[in-house]
Amino acid sequence: MSDVAAEVIAIIAKRIPGQKDDLNPADKLTELGIESIDAIDMIFDLEEKFDIEIPYNANSAQTDFSTVGDVVRAIEQVLARKAASA
């Protein structure tokens, strides 16, 4: 697992009600108990951690992330675009 993936998973784990130490990419965010407001807060945490902007519709509580793996891939893609434009 990459450092980025590990850091993303750690941020997601902070948003899960209760304790879950063994997150995997197939875990669905809703099944982990992450509601829409938690997802928005998670996005803010990820943006701050990686100094990036994650595209999402702030007028909708719905996010494009369904699973832990979706979040990891999205962050890796944003970071790759940022590195390519630097």
C-alpha positions in Angstrom: 0.0 0.0 0.0 1.3 3.4 -0.9 1.9 6.1 1.6 -0.9 8.2 0.0 -3.3 5.3 0.4 -2.3 4.7 4.0 -2.8 8.4 4.8 -6.1 8.6 3.0 -7.3 5.5 4.9 -6.2 7.0 8.2 -8.3 10.1 7.5 -11.3 8.0 6.5 -10.9 5.9 9.7 -11.2 9.1 11.8 -14.7 9.7 10.3 -16.0 6.2 11.1 -18.2 5.9 14.2 -16.5 3.4 16.5 -13.2 1.7 15.7 -12.3 0.0 12.5 -8.6 -0.7 11.9 -8.8 -2.9 8.9 -10.3 -0.8 6.1 -9.9 -2.1 2.6 -10.6 -0.5 -0.8 -13.8 -2.4 -1.3 -15.4 -1.1 1.9 -18.4 1.1 1.1 -18.4 4.4 2.9 -22.1 4.3 3.8 -21.7 0.8 5.2 -18.9 2.1 7.4 -21.3 4.7 8.8 -20.0 7.7 6.9 -22.9 10.0 6.2 -23.0 12.8 3.7 -21.8 15.5 6.2 -19.0 13.2 7.3 -18.0 12.8 3.7 -17.8 16.6 3.3 -15.7 16.9 6.4 -13.5 14.1 5.1 -13.0 15.9 1.9 -11.9 19.0 3.8 -9.5 16.9 5.8 -8.0 15.4 2.6 -7.7 18.7 0.9 -5.9 20.1 3.9 -3.6 17.1 4.4 -2.5 17.0 0.7 -2.8 20.7 -0.1 -5.1 20.0 -3.0 -8.7 20.8 -4.2 -11.0 17.9 -4.7 -13.7 18.6 -7.2 -17.2 18.1 -5.8 -20.5 19.9 -5.8 -20.8 21.8 -2.6 -24.5 22.3 -3.2 -25.2 18.6 -3.0 -24.5 16.4 0.0 -23.8 13.6 -2.4 -20.2 12.8 -3.2 -18.7 10.8 -6.1 -17.1 8.4 -3.6 -18.7 5.1 -2.9 -15.9 3.1 -1.5 -12.6 3.6 0.3 -10.8 2.7 -2.9 -12.7 5.4 -4.8 -11.4 8.0 -2.4 -7.8 6.7 -2.6 -7.9 6.7 -6.4 -9.4 10.2 -6.6 -6.6 11.6 -4.3 -3.9 9.8 -6.2 -5.3 11.2 -9.5 -5.5 14.8 -8.1 -1.9 14.5 -6.8 -0.7 13.2 -10.1 -2.3 16.1 -12.0 -0.8 18.5 -9.5 2.7 17.0 -9.9 2.4 17.1 -13.7 1.5 20.8 -13.7 4.2 21.7 -11.3 
